[in-house]
């Protein structure tokens, strides 16, 4: 399991062998992304879908992650 000490509130994919997609505060991670996964979510843009590309495209389409600011995460990052 990966852990980021600077922002423990942000969740990441737990294993490199896992095909699960985790989206947390605009950060989208997955362990395994192969041709089959890419074919399944090629034309979907939606939150909570199973594919990495569709979750990533949805987060980008929002243009900003307000949850980070509302939960105070921006004050924990050095600019």
Secondary structure in CASP SS format (residue, H / E / C, confidence):
PFRMAT SS
TARGET T0000
AUTHOR 0000-0000-0000
METHOD secondary structure of the structure
MODEL  1
X C 1.00
X C 1.00
X C 1.00
X C 1.00
X C 1.00
X C 1.00
X C 1.00
X C 1.00
X C 1.00
X C 1.00
X C 1.00
X C 1.00
X C 1.00
X C 1.00
X C 1.00
X C 1.00
X C 1.00
X C 1.00
X C 1.00
X C 1.00
X E 1.00
X E 1.00
X E 1.00
X E 1.00
X C 1.00
X C 1.00
X E 1.00
X E 1.00
X E 1.00
X E 1.00
X C 1.00
X C 1.00
X C 1.00
X C 1.00
X H 1.00
X H 1.00
X H 1.00
X H 1.00
X H 1.00
X H 1.00
X C 1.00
X C 1.00
X C 1.00
X C 1.00
X C 1.00
X C 1.00
X C 1.00
X C 1.00
X C 1.00
X C 1.00
X C 1.00
X H 1.00
X H 1.00
X H 1.00
X H 1.00
X H 1.00
X H 1.00
X H 1.00
X H 1.00
X H 1.00
X H 1.00
X C 1.00
X C 1.00
X C 1.00
X C 1.00
X H 1.00
X H 1.00
X H 1.00
X H 1.00
X H 1.00
X C 1.00
X C 1.00
X H 1.00
X H 1.00
X H 1.00
X H 1.00
X C 1.00
X C 1.00
X C 1.00
END
